[in-house]
Amino acid sequence: MPPRLRSPNFPAVASCPSVRPQSITHPSRATRDFSQSSCRQVTKRRRQFYAWLNGPGRALKQPLPGSTNYLGAYDRFGNLVRGTYAPDQAVIEAKENEEKAEAESAEGKDAEGATPAEGQESIDDLEGAVRKQEEDAEAEKKGKDNKLPQETISDLRPFPMNKFFRSQPVLSEELREAIYQSVVKEGKTVPLASIHYGVSNERVGAVVRLKQMEKQWIAQGKTLAIPYAKAVLEMLPTTKHVDTSLPENANKRPYVHEPINDLPVHPATRQQLFVPVAESRHFTREDAAKAFDNDLLPADDRIPHPELVKVVRDEAAGYTMEERRARAEQRYLEAAEQKKKAEEAKRREELETKQTVPQRRWDFVFQDISVEHAGRTGRDPRGVGWRYGLPHQDRKKGQVKIPTKVEA
C-alpha cells in the first residue's frame, strides 16, 4: 500500500489534557469546638440557669432546719410560700466566719509547729467556745420567735410541674424506737401498738424486725450508716413521736402516720355480681358479704382493727371515757382467751387426725382425707389438688350472669 499522506493543516497527534481530581487542602486546626454550633458564647438557657441559681435558687443553698427543702415550697421569686420564715443571715455569716477562723488557726499552728499539751486548752479556744455558746443560745431564741409553720400539701411536691406527686412521710427514729420498746420490752401486742401509734400492723412488724437486726449488728460491732440515715431523714417528711408519758404531752394525741382501717381486697370481692334487692328490704354490709361468699365476714369485722368500731359505738351510746376503756379491755381479754382456746382445739384436732411415723432423717405424717372436702363444685380449699389462682367464671362464655330469682 502506498504511504498515507499527512495533511499539513492538522497535527500529527491530537493531545487532550488529562482530567484528574485535585484535592483541596485545608489548614489543620489544633483544637475543635465541643459543640457543633459555631457560636462560642453562653447560651440563653445557661444565662437563665445562672440567673436563677444566683437569684431565687439561692434560698435552696441553706436547707431549712427541721423541714423539707423542695422546689414546690417556693415561688418564682425564691420566697417561702407557707410563711415569712427565713434563716437569720447574721447567724449564717457568723458560722462562716467561725469556720474560716478555725481553718486559719489550724494553718497557723501547723506553720509554727507548736501546739498545747494534751488535756490543756488555750485561752483563745476557751473564749471561742464561750462565744459559740452565746451565739447558739441567741440563734435558738430567734428561732423560737420566728418558728417555721407546718408543711402543707403543696410544700411536699419535689417536682413543681407534677402536681399529682407528693412525698409521703416516713417514721422518725424516735417513733421507731418507741414502737420497738412497746412491743419487745413492754410486751404489748402488735394491734395495740398499731392503735396507739397510728401505724399499720405490717409496718409495726417490719419496724420490730429491723430494730432487732440493728440491735444485733450493734452487739456484733458492725458499722452502721448512721450519717446516711440522718441525711435521708432530713430530706423527707417524718412523723414525729409524741411521748404521752411526759407531763407537757399529757393532753396531746400521737400523730397518725397512716389509716389503719383500710379494707384489704378479698379475692371473693373481685368478681362482678348482679344482686337484685327488693325495695322494702334493708340491704346491710352483712348481706353484701353473703352475696359474695357465704363465709365472708362483713366490712366491720374484716378491717385490721375491728375493736375500733366497737369503741366508736360505745362513744355514740353515751359511755364515759373510763367505761369505754374498761369495756375495751374486757373485750380484749375475752378475744385473747377465745383465741387461746381455738389454738388448743386445733392442736388437739391435728394430734387426733394426723398419724406421725418417725424415721431416721424425717417423719412421715398421714392424715385422713375425704372426697367430700372438695365440695360440690370441687373448688373448696380443703380438697386435694386445689390450686391457687383459680379463675372466676363471671366472664366465661355460656355462664348465666343475670340472676334468675329475687330474694325477699
C-alpha contacts under 8 A as a table, 3 or more apart, distances in Angstrom:
res1	aa1	res2	aa2	distance
6	R	12	A	7.91
7	S	10	F	6.06
8	P	11	P	7.29
11	P	14	A	6.46
29	R	32	R	7.01
33	D	36	Q	6.69
33	D	38	S	7.74
35	S	38	S	7.60
37	S	40	R	7.62
42	V	46	R	6.42
42	V	47	R	6.77
43	T	46	R	5.35
43	T	47	R	6.37
44	K	47	R	5.12
44	K	48	Q	6.22
45	R	48	Q	4.95
45	R	49	F	6.08
46	R	49	F	4.97
46	R	50	Y	6.30
47	R	50	Y	5.29
47	R	51	A	6.05
48	Q	51	A	4.95
48	Q	52	W	6.12
49	F	52	W	5.16
49	F	53	L	6.06
50	Y	53	L	4.84
50	Y	54	N	6.06
51	A	54	N	5.34
51	A	55	G	5.86
52	W	55	G	4.85
52	W	56	P	5.49
52	W	57	G	5.48
52	W	58	R	7.82
53	L	56	P	6.63
53	L	57	G	4.60
53	L	58	R	5.81
54	N	57	G	6.32
54	N	58	R	5.50
55	G	58	R	5.58
55	G	77	F	7.63
55	G	78	G	7.25
56	P	59	A	6.38
56	P	76	R	6.63
56	P	77	F	5.07
56	P	78	G	3.78
56	P	79	N	7.48
57	G	60	L	5.58
57	G	61	K	7.40
57	G	78	G	6.22
58	R	61	K	5.54
58	R	78	G	7.52
59	A	62	Q	6.30
59	A	63	P	7.88
59	A	78	G	6.29
59	A	79	N	7.87
60	L	63	P	5.98
60	L	69	N	6.76
63	P	67	S	7.93
63	P	68	T	7.66
63	P	69	N	5.89
64	L	67	S	5.59
64	L	68	T	6.92
64	L	69	N	6.50
64	L	87	P	7.37
66	G	234	E	6.87
67	S	151	E	7.77
67	S	234	E	7.09
67	S	235	M	7.51
67	S	237	P	7.10
68	T	155	D	7.97
68	T	156	L	7.55
68	T	234	E	6.93
68	T	235	M	5.33
68	T	236	L	6.02
68	T	237	P	6.35
69	N	73	A	7.35
69	N	235	M	6.89
70	Y	73	A	5.78
70	Y	74	Y	7.81
70	Y	155	D	6.79
70	Y	156	L	6.80
70	Y	157	R	6.54
70	Y	158	P	4.78
70	Y	159	F	7.78
71	L	74	Y	5.81
71	L	155	D	7.96
71	L	157	R	7.25
71	L	158	P	5.64
71	L	159	F	6.68
71	L	160	P	6.43
72	G	75	D	7.47
72	G	154	S	6.18
72	G	155	D	5.38
72	G	156	L	6.91
72	G	157	R	5.17
72	G	158	P	5.85
72	G	159	F	6.60
72	G	160	P	5.10
73	A	80	L	5.96
73	A	81	V	5.78
73	A	82	R	7.28
73	A	154	S	6.54
73	A	155	D	4.24
73	A	156	L	7.30
73	A	157	R	7.54
74	Y	77	F	7.66
74	Y	78	G	5.51
74	Y	79	N	5.31
74	Y	80	L	4.61
74	Y	81	V	5.43
75	D	78	G	5.45
75	D	79	N	5.60
75	D	80	L	6.69
75	D	81	V	6.35
76	R	79	N	7.55
79	N	84	T	7.92
80	L	83	G	6.00
80	L	84	T	6.57
80	L	85	Y	7.08
80	L	86	A	7.88
81	V	84	T	7.78
82	R	149	P	6.74
82	R	150	Q	7.97
82	R	151	E	7.31
82	R	152	T	7.51
82	R	155	D	7.84
83	G	148	L	7.32
83	G	149	P	6.40
85	Y	146	N	6.48
85	Y	147	K	7.22
85	Y	148	L	5.93
87	P	92	I	7.78
88	D	91	V	5.44
88	D	92	I	6.53
88	D	139	A	7.98
89	Q	92	I	5.05
89	Q	93	E	6.13
90	A	93	E	5.14
90	A	94	A	6.06
91	V	94	A	5.02
91	V	95	K	6.22
91	V	135	E	7.64
91	V	139	A	6.73
92	I	95	K	5.21
92	I	96	E	6.29
93	E	96	E	5.04
93	E	97	N	6.08
94	A	97	N	5.12
94	A	98	E	6.04
95	K	98	E	5.01
95	K	99	E	6.21
96	E	99	E	5.16
96	E	100	K	6.27
97	N	100	K	5.05
97	N	101	A	6.11
98	E	101	A	5.05
98	E	102	E	6.16
99	E	102	E	5.11
99	E	103	A	6.21
100	K	103	A	5.10
100	K	104	E	6.16
101	A	104	E	5.09
101	A	105	S	6.05
102	E	105	S	5.11
102	E	106	A	6.12
103	A	106	A	5.13
103	A	107	E	6.26
104	E	107	E	5.08
104	E	108	G	6.13
105	S	108	G	4.98
105	S	109	K	6.17
106	A	109	K	5.16
106	A	110	D	6.25
107	E	110	D	5.10
107	E	111	A	6.16
108	G	111	A	5.06
108	G	112	E	6.14
109	K	112	E	5.21
109	K	113	G	5.73
109	K	114	A	6.16
109	K	115	T	6.48
110	D	113	G	5.11
110	D	114	A	7.54
116	P	120	Q	6.41
116	P	121	E	6.75
116	P	122	S	7.05
117	A	120	Q	5.70
117	A	121	E	7.98
121	E	125	D	6.35
121	E	126	L	6.94
122	S	125	D	5.31
122	S	126	L	6.52
123	I	126	L	5.13
123	I	127	E	6.16
124	D	127	E	5.11
124	D	128	G	6.04
125	D	128	G	5.02
125	D	129	A	6.15
126	L	129	A	5.10
126	L	130	V	6.29
127	E	130	V	5.18
127	E	131	R	6.11
128	G	131	R	5.05
128	G	132	K	6.01
129	A	132	K	5.04
129	A	133	Q	6.25
130	V	133	Q	5.16
130	V	134	E	6.34
131	R	134	E	5.14
131	R	135	E	6.23
132	K	135	E	5.08
132	K	136	D	6.09
133	Q	136	D	5.10
133	Q	137	A	6.16
134	E	137	A	5.16
134	E	138	E	6.18
135	E	138	E	5.04
135	E	139	A	6.02
136	D	139	A	5.05
136	D	140	E	6.03
137	A	140	E	5.07
137	A	141	K	6.17
138	E	141	K	5.08
138	E	142	K	6.23
139	A	142	K	5.08
139	A	143	G	6.03
140	E	143	G	4.92
140	E	144	K	6.30
141	K	144	K	5.24
141	K	145	D	6.47
142	K	145	D	5.09
142	K	146	N	6.03
143	G	146	N	4.98
143	G	147	K	5.67
144	K	147	K	5.27
151	E	155	D	5.88
151	E	156	L	7.36
152	T	155	D	5.29
152	T	156	L	6.87
153	I	156	L	5.43
153	I	157	R	7.30
153	I	166	R	7.35
154	S	157	R	5.74
154	S	166	R	7.93
155	D	158	P	7.93
156	L	166	R	5.20
156	L	167	S	5.41
156	L	168	Q	7.95
156	L	237	P	7.85
157	R	160	P	6.25
157	R	162	N	7.75
157	R	163	K	6.90
157	R	165	F	6.29
157	R	166	R	4.54
157	R	167	S	6.31
158	P	166	R	6.89
158	P	167	S	7.20
159	F	162	N	5.49
159	F	163	K	7.43
159	F	165	F	7.63
160	P	163	K	6.32
162	N	165	F	5.99
163	K	166	R	7.56
167	S	236	L	7.29
167	S	237	P	7.30
168	Q	236	L	7.90
168	Q	237	P	6.89
169	P	236	L	6.62
169	P	237	P	4.59
169	P	238	T	4.83
169	P	239	T	6.27
169	P	257	H	7.70
170	V	236	L	7.25
170	V	237	P	6.43
170	V	238	T	4.79
170	V	239	T	6.12
171	L	175	L	6.24
171	L	176	R	6.49
171	L	238	T	5.55
171	L	239	T	5.21
171	L	240	K	7.31
171	L	257	H	7.73
172	S	175	L	5.29
172	S	176	R	6.36
172	S	233	L	7.39
172	S	238	T	5.45
172	S	239	T	5.71
172	S	240	K	5.89
172	S	241	H	7.25
173	E	176	R	5.15
173	E	177	E	6.26
174	E	177	E	5.19
174	E	178	A	6.21
174	E	240	K	7.45
174	E	241	H	6.06
175	L	178	A	5.03
175	L	179	I	6.21
175	L	239	T	7.69
175	L	240	K	6.58
175	L	241	H	4.84
176	R	179	I	5.18
176	R	180	Y	6.25
176	R	207	V	6.35
176	R	211	K	7.88
177	E	180	Y	5.10
177	E	181	Q	6.15
177	E	211	K	7.66
178	A	181	Q	5.13
178	A	182	S	6.12
178	A	241	H	7.94
179	I	182	S	5.23
179	I	183	V	6.24
179	I	193	A	6.80
179	I	197	Y	7.69
179	I	204	V	7.06
179	I	207	V	7.46
179	I	208	V	7.34
180	Y	183	V	5.36
180	Y	184	V	5.81
180	Y	185	K	7.50
180	Y	207	V	6.99
180	Y	208	V	5.32
180	Y	211	K	6.79
181	Q	184	V	5.43
181	Q	185	K	4.93
181	Q	186	E	6.39
182	S	185	K	5.82
182	S	186	E	4.86
182	S	187	G	6.44
182	S	188	K	5.87
182	S	193	A	7.00
183	V	186	E	5.89
183	V	187	G	5.06
183	V	188	K	4.77
183	V	189	T	6.22
183	V	190	V	6.80
183	V	193	A	6.95
183	V	208	V	7.60
184	V	187	G	5.42
184	V	188	K	7.43
184	V	208	V	7.82
188	K	192	L	6.44
188	K	193	A	6.58
189	T	192	L	5.41
189	T	193	A	6.37
190	V	193	A	5.18
190	V	194	S	6.04
190	V	201	N	6.22
190	V	204	V	6.68
190	V	205	G	7.19
191	P	194	S	4.92
191	P	195	I	6.20
191	P	201	N	6.25
191	P	305	H	7.14
192	L	195	I	5.18
192	L	196	H	6.14
193	A	196	H	5.09
193	A	197	Y	6.05
193	A	199	V	7.83
193	A	204	V	7.46
194	S	197	Y	5.56
194	S	198	G	5.53
194	S	199	V	4.84
194	S	200	S	5.54
194	S	201	N	5.73
194	S	204	V	6.60
194	S	260	I	7.71
195	I	198	G	5.29
195	I	199	V	6.97
195	I	260	I	7.83
195	I	305	H	7.95
196	H	254	P	7.50
197	Y	254	P	6.13
197	Y	255	Y	7.16
197	Y	256	V	6.78
197	Y	257	H	7.73
198	G	254	P	7.43
198	G	255	Y	6.90
198	G	256	V	4.51
198	G	257	H	5.52
198	G	258	E	6.39
198	G	259	P	7.27
198	G	260	I	6.83
199	V	203	R	6.48
199	V	204	V	6.55
199	V	256	V	7.06
199	V	257	H	5.71
199	V	258	E	5.92
199	V	259	P	7.51
199	V	260	I	6.46
200	S	203	R	5.34
200	S	204	V	6.30
200	S	258	E	7.05
200	S	259	P	7.39
200	S	260	I	5.09
201	N	204	V	5.14
201	N	205	G	6.29
201	N	260	I	7.85
201	N	304	P	7.74
202	E	205	G	5.23
202	E	206	A	6.26
203	R	206	A	4.99
203	R	207	V	6.10
204	V	207	V	5.15
204	V	208	V	6.26
205	G	208	V	5.21
205	G	209	R	6.28
206	A	209	R	5.21
206	A	210	L	6.13
207	V	210	L	5.24
207	V	211	K	5.97
208	V	211	K	5.17
208	V	212	Q	6.15
209	R	212	Q	5.19
209	R	213	M	6.36
210	L	213	M	5.07
210	L	214	E	6.15
211	K	214	E	4.92
211	K	215	K	6.15
212	Q	215	K	5.15
212	Q	216	Q	6.15
213	M	216	Q	4.99
213	M	217	W	6.17
214	E	217	W	5.13
214	E	218	I	6.23
215	K	218	I	5.13
215	K	219	A	6.22
216	Q	219	A	5.09
216	Q	220	Q	6.26
217	W	220	Q	4.99
217	W	221	G	6.23
217	W	222	K	5.33
217	W	223	T	7.87
218	I	221	G	5.08
218	I	222	K	5.82
218	I	223	T	7.58
218	I	224	L	7.94
219	A	222	K	7.75
225	A	228	Y	5.44
225	A	229	A	6.34
226	I	229	A	5.05
226	I	230	K	6.20
227	P	230	K	5.15
227	P	231	A	6.19
228	Y	231	A	5.13
228	Y	232	V	6.26
229	A	232	V	5.20
229	A	233	L	6.18
230	K	233	L	5.14
230	K	234	E	6.18
231	A	234	E	5.20
231	A	235	M	6.57
232	V	235	M	5.27
232	V	236	L	6.47
233	L	236	L	5.29
233	L	237	P	7.35
233	L	238	T	7.04
234	E	237	P	7.60
239	T	255	Y	6.78
239	T	256	V	7.98
239	T	257	H	6.26
240	K	255	Y	6.89
241	H	254	P	6.83
241	H	255	Y	7.18
242	V	249	N	7.00
242	V	252	K	7.50
242	V	253	R	7.26
242	V	254	P	5.32
242	V	255	Y	7.24
243	D	246	L	6.05
243	D	249	N	6.44
243	D	254	P	7.87
244	T	247	P	7.50
244	T	249	N	5.01
244	T	250	A	5.15
244	T	251	N	7.65
244	T	252	K	6.87
244	T	253	R	7.55
244	T	254	P	7.84
245	S	249	N	7.04
245	S	250	A	6.58
246	L	249	N	5.43
246	L	250	A	6.30
247	P	250	A	5.24
248	E	251	N	7.72
249	N	252	K	5.15
256	V	259	P	7.43
259	P	262	D	6.43
260	I	304	P	6.93
260	I	305	H	7.42
261	N	303	I	5.58
261	N	304	P	5.99
261	N	305	H	6.45
262	D	303	I	6.53
262	D	304	P	7.55
263	L	299	A	7.34
263	L	302	R	6.87
263	L	303	I	5.28
263	L	304	P	7.43
264	P	303	I	7.44
265	V	269	T	7.11
265	V	270	R	7.87
266	H	269	T	5.54
266	H	270	R	7.23
267	P	270	R	5.62
268	A	271	Q	6.76
268	A	292	F	6.08
268	A	293	D	6.61
268	A	296	L	7.98
269	T	272	Q	7.95
269	T	292	F	6.13
271	Q	392	H	6.97
271	Q	394	D	6.59
272	Q	394	D	6.57
273	L	292	F	7.69
273	L	401	K	7.73
274	F	401	K	7.34
274	F	402	I	6.39
274	F	403	P	6.59
275	V	291	A	7.43
275	V	403	P	6.88
276	P	403	P	7.56
276	P	406	V	6.15
276	P	407	E	7.92
277	V	281	R	6.85
277	V	283	F	7.57
277	V	406	V	6.79
277	V	407	E	6.97
277	V	408	A	7.49
278	A	281	R	5.39
278	A	406	V	7.59
278	A	407	E	7.55
278	A	408	A	6.27
279	E	282	H	7.96
281	R	408	A	7.23
283	F	287	D	6.02
283	F	288	A	7.34
284	T	287	D	5.24
284	T	288	A	6.47
285	R	288	A	4.95
285	R	289	A	6.21
285	R	298	P	5.56
285	R	299	A	6.55
286	E	289	A	5.15
286	E	290	K	6.27
286	E	297	L	7.19
286	E	298	P	4.97
286	E	299	A	7.89
287	D	290	K	5.08
287	D	291	A	6.16
288	A	291	A	5.08
288	A	292	F	6.70
288	A	298	P	7.46
289	A	292	F	5.44
289	A	293	D	6.22
289	A	294	N	7.24
289	A	296	L	5.47
289	A	297	L	6.02
289	A	298	P	5.27
289	A	299	A	7.73
290	K	293	D	5.01
290	K	294	N	4.64
290	K	295	D	7.12
290	K	296	L	6.37
290	K	297	L	7.89
291	A	294	N	7.09
292	F	296	L	7.22
293	D	296	L	5.15
297	L	301	D	6.09
297	L	302	R	6.07
298	P	301	D	5.58
298	P	302	R	6.21
299	A	302	R	5.03
299	A	303	I	6.31
300	D	303	I	6.12
300	D	306	P	6.05
300	D	309	V	6.98
301	D	306	P	5.34
302	R	306	P	7.07
303	I	306	P	5.66
305	H	308	L	5.92
305	H	309	V	7.90
306	P	309	V	5.58
306	P	310	K	7.13
307	E	310	K	5.19
307	E	311	V	6.39
307	E	328	A	7.56
308	L	311	V	4.99
308	L	312	V	6.34
309	V	312	V	5.22
309	V	313	R	6.25
310	K	313	R	4.96
310	K	314	D	6.13
311	V	314	D	5.09
311	V	315	E	6.26
311	V	324	R	6.66
311	V	328	A	7.01
312	V	315	E	4.99
312	V	316	A	6.21
313	R	316	A	5.00
313	R	317	A	6.11
314	D	317	A	4.94
314	D	318	G	6.57
314	D	319	Y	5.80
314	D	324	R	6.39
315	E	318	G	5.40
315	E	319	Y	5.56
315	E	320	T	7.34
315	E	324	R	7.22
316	A	319	Y	7.63
319	Y	323	E	5.87
319	Y	324	R	6.05
320	T	323	E	5.19
320	T	324	R	6.09
321	M	324	R	5.18
321	M	325	R	6.16
322	E	325	R	5.12
322	E	326	A	6.14
323	E	326	A	5.08
323	E	327	R	6.08
324	R	327	R	5.13
324	R	328	A	6.06
325	R	328	A	5.08
325	R	329	E	6.19
326	A	329	E	5.18
326	A	330	Q	6.15
327	R	330	Q	5.03
327	R	331	R	6.16
328	A	331	R	5.16
328	A	332	Y	6.14
329	E	332	Y	5.00
329	E	333	L	6.23
330	Q	333	L	5.22
330	Q	334	E	6.21
331	R	334	E	5.08
331	R	335	A	6.06
332	Y	335	A	5.13
332	Y	336	A	6.15
333	L	336	A	5.10
333	L	337	E	6.17
334	E	337	E	5.11
334	E	338	Q	6.18
335	A	338	Q	5.11
335	A	339	K	6.07
336	A	339	K	5.10
336	A	340	K	6.19
337	E	340	K	5.11
337	E	341	K	6.25
338	Q	341	K	5.10
338	Q	342	A	6.12
339	K	342	A	5.08
339	K	343	E	6.21
340	K	343	E	5.19
340	K	344	E	6.29
341	K	344	E	5.11
341	K	345	A	6.16
342	A	345	A	5.10
342	A	346	K	6.12
343	E	346	K	5.10
343	E	347	R	6.14
344	E	347	R	5.09
344	E	348	R	6.21
345	A	348	R	5.13
345	A	349	E	6.12
346	K	349	E	5.03
346	K	350	E	6.20
347	R	350	E	5.19
347	R	351	L	6.32
348	R	351	L	5.09
348	R	352	E	6.24
349	E	352	E	5.08
349	E	353	T	6.04
350	E	353	T	5.25
350	E	354	K	5.60
351	L	354	K	5.54
351	L	355	Q	7.38
352	E	355	Q	7.65
353	T	367	Q	5.97
353	T	368	D	6.74
354	K	365	V	6.44
354	K	366	F	5.53
354	K	367	Q	4.65
354	K	368	D	7.38
355	Q	365	V	5.59
355	Q	366	F	5.05
355	Q	367	Q	6.43
356	T	363	D	6.52
356	T	364	F	5.64
356	T	365	V	4.48
356	T	366	F	6.39
357	V	363	D	5.61
357	V	364	F	5.03
357	V	365	V	6.37
358	P	362	W	6.68
358	P	363	D	4.38
358	P	364	F	6.37
359	Q	362	W	5.38
359	Q	363	D	5.27
359	Q	364	F	7.40
360	R	363	D	7.85
369	I	373	H	7.52
369	I	384	V	7.78
370	S	373	H	5.66
371	V	374	A	6.15
371	V	383	G	7.21
372	E	375	G	5.60
372	E	376	R	7.89
372	E	383	G	7.81
373	H	380	D	6.86
373	H	382	R	5.55
373	H	383	G	4.91
373	H	384	V	7.94
374	A	377	T	7.29
374	A	378	G	4.56
374	A	379	R	6.09
374	A	380	D	4.84
374	A	381	P	7.11
374	A	382	R	6.15
374	A	383	G	3.92
374	A	384	V	7.01
375	G	378	G	5.12
375	G	379	R	6.71
375	G	380	D	5.67
375	G	383	G	7.55
376	R	379	R	7.96
377	T	380	D	7.55
378	G	383	G	7.17
379	R	383	G	7.39
379	R	386	W	6.85
380	D	383	G	5.66
380	D	386	W	7.35
381	P	386	W	5.87
382	R	386	W	7.53
383	G	386	W	5.89
387	R	390	L	6.48
392	H	395	R	7.39
393	Q	396	K	5.24
393	Q	399	Q	7.16
394	D	399	Q	6.98
394	D	401	K	6.72
395	R	399	Q	7.65
396	K	399	Q	6.04
400	V	403	P	7.55
403	P	406	V	7.51
